[in-house]
């Protein structure tokens, strides 16, 4: 069975729910990684790049927040399973 065929029988988590959890984790990881990039750009005095990475970081945080809200509402509705 390939990874693309897994529908929750192995993990116990349906693909759509797993995908949502993964998205939140990836968004949070990206926001954290961008902090390093911001620090590097600040150290080099590249304000344009600092601004670019801060905007990207804000978008990652926004995606994580939206994903967490959706996940929380689904958990409250007990629809994950």
TORROVEX-204846 format. One record per residue (C-alpha): x, y, z negated; residue number from 1. Coordinates in Angstrom, 2 decimals. Each point is the difference from the previous one (the first is absolute). Layout:
{atom {X,Y,Z},NUM} ...
//
This chain:
{atom {0.00,0.00,0.00},1} {atom {1.48,3.34,0.96},2} {atom {-0.15,3.09,-2.17},3} {atom {-2.54,1.59,2.33},4} {atom {-2.40,-2.89,-0.61},5} {atom {-0.08,0.35,-3.79},6} {atom {-3.50,1.03,-1.04},7} {atom {0.23,-0.35,-3.74},8} {atom {0.16,-3.77,-0.28},9} {atom {3.65,0.15,-1.09},10} {atom {0.13,3.28,-1.92},11} {atom {-3.56,0.02,-1.33},12} {atom {-0.39,3.52,1.38},13} {atom {-1.88,0.74,3.20},14} {atom {2.06,1.65,2.73},15} {atom {-1.93,3.28,-0.13},16} {atom {0.53,0.26,-3.76},17} {atom {3.64,-1.00,0.25},18} {atom {0.46,2.61,2.73},19} {atom {-1.45,2.70,-2.25},20} {atom {2.24,-0.99,-2.89},21} {atom {3.01,-0.08,2.34},22} {atom {-0.88,3.44,1.39},23} {atom {-0.08,1.54,-3.47},24} {atom {3.34,-1.58,-0.91},25} {atom {1.60,1.07,3.28},26} {atom {-1.28,3.58,-0.39},27} {atom {1.36,0.23,-3.54},28} {atom {3.33,-1.51,1.07},29} {atom {0.24,2.49,2.84},30} {atom {-0.69,2.95,-2.32},31} {atom {2.75,-1.24,-2.30},32} {atom {2.47,-0.53,2.85},33} {atom {-0.71,3.47,1.36},34} {atom {1.12,1.47,-3.34},35} {atom {3.51,-1.26,0.82},36} {atom {-0.20,1.50,3.48},37} {atom {-1.13,3.32,-1.46},38} {atom {2.92,-0.01,-2.43},39} {atom {2.44,-0.75,2.81},40} {atom {-1.37,2.83,2.13},41} {atom {0.06,2.41,-2.96},42} {atom {3.61,-0.91,-0.73},43} {atom {0.85,0.79,3.64},44} {atom {-1.97,3.26,-0.10},45} {atom {-2.33,-1.08,2.81},46} {atom {-3.22,1.75,-1.01},47} {atom {-1.78,-0.98,3.21},48} {atom {0.57,-3.68,-0.73},49} {atom {-0.95,0.46,-3.67},50} {atom {-3.32,1.50,1.09},51} {atom {-0.57,-2.78,2.53},52} {atom {0.65,-2.75,-2.56},53} {atom {-2.14,1.73,-2.65},54} {atom {-2.94,0.11,2.43},55} {atom {0.52,-3.66,0.84},56} {atom {0.22,-0.82,-3.71},57} {atom {-3.26,1.83,-0.68},58} {atom {-1.70,-1.99,2.76},59} {atom {1.32,-3.26,-1.47},60} {atom {-1.31,1.01,-3.42},61} {atom {-3.35,0.87,1.57},62} {atom {-0.19,-3.39,1.71},63} {atom {0.87,-1.77,-3.25},64} {atom {-2.59,2.00,-1.93},65} {atom {-2.70,-0.75,2.56},66} {atom {0.92,-3.68,0.03},67} {atom {-0.02,-0.21,-3.80},68} {atom {-3.41,1.66,-0.12},69} {atom {-1.40,-2.47,2.53},70} {atom {1.59,-2.94,-1.81},71} {atom {-1.36,1.20,-3.35},72} {atom {-3.51,0.34,1.39},73} {atom {0.19,-3.50,1.48},74} {atom {1.26,-1.44,-3.28},75} {atom {-2.82,1.77,-1.84},76} {atom {-2.48,-1.51,2.45},77} {atom {1.64,-3.43,-0.46},78} {atom {0.10,-0.37,3.76},79} {atom {3.62,-1.19,0.07},80} {atom {0.28,-3.70,-0.23},81} 
//
